[in-house]
């Protein structure tokens, strides 16, 4: 089930820092970087380096889906 977030993902769910679906479906940077946007990939690499693994939602996504914020989920 795909969730939707306000302002095309720019309205971050700060009241739920453990929402892995925000990184998957809402985050404008992570979602764009996984889709191949060069500038978003650059910003995401800076974020991953500075925070040692991504933001709260990226780390929650890694726990739930088993992939880092910059990796796509493998489909079978």
MARVOLO-154304 format. One record per residue (C-alpha): residue in three letters; x, y, z. Coordinates in nm, 2 decimals. Layout:
residues N
{'ALA',{X,Y,Z}} ...
This chain:
residues 76
{'UNK',{0.00,0.00,0.00}} {'UNK',{0.16,0.32,-0.12}} {'UNK',{0.12,0.61,0.13}} {'UNK',{0.10,0.98,0.03}} {'UNK',{0.26,1.27,0.21}} {'UNK',{0.17,1.64,0.21}} {'UNK',{0.34,1.88,-0.03}} {'UNK',{0.47,1.59,-0.24}} {'UNK',{0.68,1.46,0.05}} {'UNK',{0.82,1.80,0.16}} {'UNK',{0.60,1.79,0.47}} {'UNK',{0.80,1.54,0.68}} {'UNK',{0.63,1.33,0.94}} {'UNK',{0.83,1.45,1.24}} {'UNK',{0.57,1.30,1.47}} {'UNK',{0.66,0.95,1.34}} {'UNK',{1.04,0.92,1.30}} {'UNK',{1.01,0.54,1.25}} {'UNK',{0.80,0.55,0.94}} {'UNK',{1.00,0.36,0.68}} {'UNK',{0.74,0.43,0.41}} {'UNK',{0.83,0.80,0.41}} {'UNK',{1.17,0.72,0.28}} {'UNK',{1.03,0.47,0.03}} {'UNK',{0.73,0.68,-0.10}} {'UNK',{0.75,1.04,0.03}} {'UNK',{1.11,1.17,0.07}} {'UNK',{1.18,1.40,-0.22}} {'UNK',{1.56,1.34,-0.20}} {'UNK',{1.57,0.96,-0.14}} {'UNK',{1.29,0.89,-0.39}} {'UNK',{1.45,1.11,-0.66}} {'UNK',{1.79,0.97,-0.60}} {'UNK',{1.67,0.61,-0.64}} {'UNK',{1.50,0.71,-0.96}} {'UNK',{1.83,0.84,-1.10}} {'UNK',{1.83,1.22,-1.04}} {'UNK',{2.20,1.32,-1.03}} {'UNK',{2.15,1.62,-0.80}} {'UNK',{1.94,1.42,-0.55}} {'UNK',{2.21,1.14,-0.56}} {'UNK',{2.47,1.40,-0.47}} {'UNK',{2.27,1.53,-0.18}} {'UNK',{2.19,1.18,-0.06}} {'UNK',{2.56,1.09,-0.06}} {'UNK',{2.64,1.39,0.15}} {'UNK',{2.35,1.30,0.39}} {'UNK',{2.47,0.94,0.42}} {'UNK',{2.83,1.05,0.49}} {'UNK',{2.73,1.31,0.75}} {'UNK',{2.48,1.09,0.94}} {'UNK',{2.65,0.76,0.91}} {'UNK',{2.36,0.58,0.75}} {'UNK',{2.09,0.83,0.66}} {'UNK',{1.81,1.01,0.84}} {'UNK',{1.56,0.85,1.08}} {'UNK',{1.33,0.74,0.81}} {'UNK',{1.62,0.59,0.60}} {'UNK',{1.74,0.39,0.90}} {'UNK',{1.38,0.27,0.96}} {'UNK',{1.36,0.17,0.59}} {'UNK',{1.68,-0.03,0.63}} {'UNK',{1.53,-0.21,0.93}} {'UNK',{1.20,-0.29,0.76}} {'UNK',{1.31,-0.37,0.40}} {'UNK',{1.68,-0.46,0.45}} {'UNK',{1.82,-0.21,0.20}} {'UNK',{2.00,0.12,0.25}} {'UNK',{1.82,0.45,0.16}} {'UNK',{2.01,0.48,-0.16}} {'UNK',{1.93,0.12,-0.28}} {'UNK',{1.61,0.00,-0.45}} {'UNK',{1.41,-0.28,-0.30}} {'UNK',{1.47,-0.60,-0.49}} {'UNK',{1.15,-0.74,-0.65}} {'UNK',{1.11,-1.11,-0.71}} 
